[in-house]
Amino acid sequence: MAHRAGFDTARAESRVSAYVYGNVLVLAAVVGASPAAVVSGTAVVLVAGTVLSTYVAHVLAHSIGSIFGAAEDSDRSAVAKQLRDAVPVLSSGVTPAVLLAATSLGWFTGLVGQTLASAVLVLRIAGTGLVYRRLREDVSPGRVLWVGCLAAAVAALAVVLKLTLTH
């Protein structure tokens, strides 16, 4: 497995955090979309809005932390790193948005499209350990599997809580 150069533990953790956060929030948006929103294409807009607002919030929060904590980096360099490290938030919505768009075009029924988009996100969350292992080589395969299963279970719980408490 090829590992990316230049990713210390903090940057790898930042990327994985963005990956998980983006996927969980997009999953909540997909699951929370009404059948009418899925069929009409409004769910695609919900996913895009979730991804963009989460990206901005993630970059803002981590940039502020980096600016205060990174004496060796300039403020501009710290923000640039956060812009790059938050890209997994953006990637979290691509496949679900494509599946939901295909659904609105009639390629899938609403339930099938929403289920496929949700399944992709749960699988992405389950792959969290693999993402970290790709960035940093110091994670055992057993831990990768354990973290992935735990992450998928907690993400499912977060979605249930969101849908139960806010809808």
Contacts in CASP RR format, 6 or more apart in sequence:
PFRMAT RR
TARGET T0000
AUTHOR 0000-0000-0000
METHOD contacts of the structure
MODEL  1
MAHRAGFDTARAESRVSAYVYGNVLVLAAVVGASPAAVVSGTAVVLVAGT
VLSTYVAHVLAHSIGSIFGAAEDSDRSAVAKQLRDAVPVLSSGVTPAVLL
AATSLGWFTGLVGQTLASAVLVLRIAGTGLVYRRLREDVSPGRVLWVGCL
AAAVAALAVVLKLTLTH
1 133 0 8 1.000
1 134 0 8 1.000
1 137 0 8 1.000
2 134 0 8 1.000
3 134 0 8 1.000
3 135 0 8 1.000
3 136 0 8 1.000
3 137 0 8 1.000
4 134 0 8 1.000
4 135 0 8 1.000
7 15 0 8 1.000
7 135 0 8 1.000
7 136 0 8 1.000
9 136 0 8 1.000
11 81 0 8 1.000
11 85 0 8 1.000
11 135 0 8 1.000
12 132 0 8 1.000
12 135 0 8 1.000
12 136 0 8 1.000
14 62 0 8 1.000
14 81 0 8 1.000
14 82 0 8 1.000
14 85 0 8 1.000
14 86 0 8 1.000
15 85 0 8 1.000
15 88 0 8 1.000
15 131 0 8 1.000
15 135 0 8 1.000
16 88 0 8 1.000
16 128 0 8 1.000
16 129 0 8 1.000
16 131 0 8 1.000
16 132 0 8 1.000
16 135 0 8 1.000
17 58 0 8 1.000
18 58 0 8 1.000
18 85 0 8 1.000
18 86 0 8 1.000
18 87 0 8 1.000
18 88 0 8 1.000
18 89 0 8 1.000
19 88 0 8 1.000
19 89 0 8 1.000
19 91 0 8 1.000
19 92 0 8 1.000
19 124 0 8 1.000
19 128 0 8 1.000
19 131 0 8 1.000
20 125 0 8 1.000
20 128 0 8 1.000
20 151 0 8 1.000
20 155 0 8 1.000
21 54 0 8 1.000
21 58 0 8 1.000
21 89 0 8 1.000
22 50 0 8 1.000
22 51 0 8 1.000
22 54 0 8 1.000
22 58 0 8 1.000
22 88 0 8 1.000
22 89 0 8 1.000
22 92 0 8 1.000
22 93 0 8 1.000
23 92 0 8 1.000
23 121 0 8 1.000
23 124 0 8 1.000
23 125 0 8 1.000
23 155 0 8 1.000
24 125 0 8 1.000
24 155 0 8 1.000
24 158 0 8 1.000
24 159 0 8 1.000
25 50 0 8 1.000
25 54 0 8 1.000
25 92 0 8 1.000
26 47 0 8 1.000
26 50 0 8 1.000
26 51 0 8 1.000
26 54 0 8 1.000
26 92 0 8 1.000
26 93 0 8 1.000
26 96 0 8 1.000
26 121 0 8 1.000
27 118 0 8 1.000
27 121 0 8 1.000
27 122 0 8 1.000
27 125 0 8 1.000
27 155 0 8 1.000
27 159 0 8 1.000
28 50 0 8 1.000
28 158 0 8 1.000
28 159 0 8 1.000
28 162 0 8 1.000
28 163 0 8 1.000
29 43 0 8 1.000
29 46 0 8 1.000
29 47 0 8 1.000
29 50 0 8 1.000
30 43 0 8 1.000
30 47 0 8 1.000
30 96 0 8 1.000
30 100 0 8 1.000
30 114 0 8 1.000
30 117 0 8 1.000
30 118 0 8 1.000
30 121 0 8 1.000
31 114 0 8 1.000
31 118 0 8 1.000
31 159 0 8 1.000
31 163 0 8 1.000
32 162 0 8 1.000
32 163 0 8 1.000
32 167 0 8 1.000
33 42 0 8 1.000
33 43 0 8 1.000
33 46 0 8 1.000
33 100 0 8 1.000
33 114 0 8 1.000
35 110 0 8 1.000
35 111 0 8 1.000
35 114 0 8 1.000
36 42 0 8 1.000
37 43 0 8 1.000
37 46 0 8 1.000
38 100 0 8 1.000
38 103 0 8 1.000
38 104 0 8 1.000
38 110 0 8 1.000
38 113 0 8 1.000
38 114 0 8 1.000
39 103 0 8 1.000
39 104 0 8 1.000
39 110 0 8 1.000
40 104 0 8 1.000
41 100 0 8 1.000
41 101 0 8 1.000
41 103 0 8 1.000
41 104 0 8 1.000
43 100 0 8 1.000
43 103 0 8 1.000
43 104 0 8 1.000
43 114 0 8 1.000
44 97 0 8 1.000
44 100 0 8 1.000
44 101 0 8 1.000
44 104 0 8 1.000
47 93 0 8 1.000
47 96 0 8 1.000
47 97 0 8 1.000
47 100 0 8 1.000
47 117 0 8 1.000
48 93 0 8 1.000
48 97 0 8 1.000
50 93 0 8 1.000
51 89 0 8 1.000
51 90 0 8 1.000
51 92 0 8 1.000
51 93 0 8 1.000
51 97 0 8 1.000
54 89 0 8 1.000
55 86 0 8 1.000
55 89 0 8 1.000
55 90 0 8 1.000
58 82 0 8 1.000
58 86 0 8 1.000
58 89 0 8 1.000
59 79 0 8 1.000
59 82 0 8 1.000
59 83 0 8 1.000
59 86 0 8 1.000
62 82 0 8 1.000
62 85 0 8 1.000
62 86 0 8 1.000
63 78 0 8 1.000
63 79 0 8 1.000
63 82 0 8 1.000
66 73 0 8 1.000
66 78 0 8 1.000
66 79 0 8 1.000
66 81 0 8 1.000
66 82 0 8 1.000
67 75 0 8 1.000
67 78 0 8 1.000
67 79 0 8 1.000
70 77 0 8 1.000
70 78 0 8 1.000
73 81 0 8 1.000
88 131 0 8 1.000
92 121 0 8 1.000
92 124 0 8 1.000
95 117 0 8 1.000
95 120 0 8 1.000
96 117 0 8 1.000
96 118 0 8 1.000
96 120 0 8 1.000
96 121 0 8 1.000
99 108 0 8 1.000
99 113 0 8 1.000
99 116 0 8 1.000
99 117 0 8 1.000
99 120 0 8 1.000
100 113 0 8 1.000
100 114 0 8 1.000
100 117 0 8 1.000
102 108 0 8 1.000
102 113 0 8 1.000
103 109 0 8 1.000
103 110 0 8 1.000
103 112 0 8 1.000
103 113 0 8 1.000
103 114 0 8 1.000
108 116 0 8 1.000
121 155 0 8 1.000
122 152 0 8 1.000
122 155 0 8 1.000
122 156 0 8 1.000
125 148 0 8 1.000
125 151 0 8 1.000
125 152 0 8 1.000
125 155 0 8 1.000
126 148 0 8 1.000
126 149 0 8 1.000
126 151 0 8 1.000
126 152 0 8 1.000
127 144 0 8 1.000
127 148 0 8 1.000
127 151 0 8 1.000
127 152 0 8 1.000
128 147 0 8 1.000
128 148 0 8 1.000
128 151 0 8 1.000
129 139 0 8 1.000
129 143 0 8 1.000
129 144 0 8 1.000
129 147 0 8 1.000
129 148 0 8 1.000
129 151 0 8 1.000
130 144 0 8 1.000
132 139 0 8 1.000
132 144 0 8 1.000
132 147 0 8 1.000
133 139 0 8 1.000
133 141 0 8 1.000
133 144 0 8 1.000
END
